[in-house]
Amino acid sequence: MMYIVEGDIDVPLLEVDVKAYGCMRYLTGDLVAPSEEEMLEAYREDLRDSMDDIDGRLEMDQNYEDAVFELLPKDHWYSKMTKDHVVSAESFEWELNNERAIVKKIASYMVRFEYPSNIGDEDELTTKGESFAQYALACWRSRYDLAKFAHKPEAEWITFRDLPQGLKSVYTGTTATQLKVRWMDLDDEGNEKKKVL
């Protein structure tokens, strides 16, 4: 049985496509599927590696999370970022390194599956791979920017397209168009819906 799970990167279509390509290569016999023991060992290795990844370990280990937040001063940038949603130069650098690590993971899948596009490997990203990491960082940043609207009327409808920093396509460089009106007030063609009295 094979299944695909997305969620590693803020570019889910790329992630799903790479993983689907890998599944296709295994199903057609172009790649030899690892044995059950090899898969279990790879899973164990991923778990061991995640012990060195603070965010990954925080998700898995409640005792570790408790210890981290007990020992860190309340005004430390990591505490402020995770608890109060305050971003800083340190949190940007931290998150960019996290995003690079995630993109390198996808890049390693691309290499393993002999995917027809190249964004790097587990050690180094190409220029396009770095662009994916920067895009993922911008997506992360937009979540914090959207949080600023939490107690305003716009909170019910605002999206990343309404923020001033426009996200750009990694492939074309095209900036996401800012919407003319709230997204829920658009028709299927992108025009403002006519109000019915």
Sequence and secondary structure as in RCSB ss.txt:
>XXXX:A:sequence
MMYIVEGDIDVPLLEVDVKAYGCMRYLTGDLVAPSEEEMLEAYREDLRDSMDDIDGRLEMDQNYEDAVFELLPKD
HWYSKMTKDHVVSAESFEWELNNERAIVKKIASYMVRFEYPSNIGDEDELTTKGESFAQYALACWRSRYDLAKFA
HKPEAEWITFRDLPQGLKSVYTGTTATQLKVRWMDLDDEGNEKKKVL
>XXXX:A:secstr
       SSS HHHHHHHHHHHHHHHHTTSS    HHHHHHHHHHHHHHHTT HHHHHHH HHHHHHHHHHS TT
SHHHHHHHH    HHHHHHHHHHHHHHHHHHHHHHHHHT SS  B SS B HHHHHHHHHHHHHHHHHHHHHTTT
TSGGGGT  GGGSTT  B TTT  B    SS GGGB TTSSB     
